[in-house]
């Protein structure tokens, strides 16, 4: 077992970035639940995350089960805004909880970051500055649609922890040195 440094809390903000160019014809539309009960933004895996760091903690889910937090990172997703433009949106400090049943965006974190969530008659938006993201109601839950990876994109493993485990818990210094080999 590897030594653990304990960190329990994460903080986040919603930030719009530049327009995303490229062909979205081959991109898969995916949905993430916008949850009024979540205390942090949460993902089941590191796909789409940047600035990934090892993170320790736990999350209690609705059935009382305690789930382990493994990583934290920033999630860049491509979203069709209310005006029809497609832009990248960054959610900061998203925790990775592998046994979570679905990815979640926290209404509380969006609110804390200065975002507004407006819901009327089964439709809604998340607004902050010029960013206006449409959300839709599905079975009494609100969902934000975003564009996922295309079929042609590779699944790149970018966490040192995963490589550390794959190489039989090899020393991190050796992993770093292997990454420097030309």
Steps between C-alpha positions, in 0.01 A plus 500: 500500500633843409514781758206741492479873564147585607304783334126517550361816333491646149391834354379586153391770257331522162700669225428542130796467266561557130277381217565140401562445132493172319250252368251387765320269256684195636483605865275319745254708705514405867308633800607586852250539785474843662442400864361720778627257766862461388763691700763479221515434128570126463609263221539124488829515306774739390388521135485863393683624809813714490730600784433164670634454851476214749230582756382316808163513666156349482145574389181382665229419244122497544485137617755573774786322325849653542693528170872572461629813325813428292588811297411862446531698178344759273235384253486664159182415309364629171144629534251650254403829662149645490601722206605192297876552524715215626756596761723331750393533863737423787379363833783532753591250774281210392549198727530150352287237676537172302199320653258787444196400291513814280693824452360801690525877486431665835244783503658618827846529337357681197321741735816549711693587182249775418292302253120518484278198444159597365231231460146553370247254358744210456771704328789694639833671453826537686618861460819681588608808311468429126469127565146363468474120505162335437394219734207266443273300727508121475295295750505781763878546460676782316765416243767699316588360158860519380711359218717203590794348317475397141551138403842585352643657818737297713445431866817643655598401853627816664519422871830403661308297759358270231845442346642449851245221551544350150876471557450313827526806728833609351677798659360833369853627426551203263169583329612859453833386354321263258293795376820689415640228270503608135 
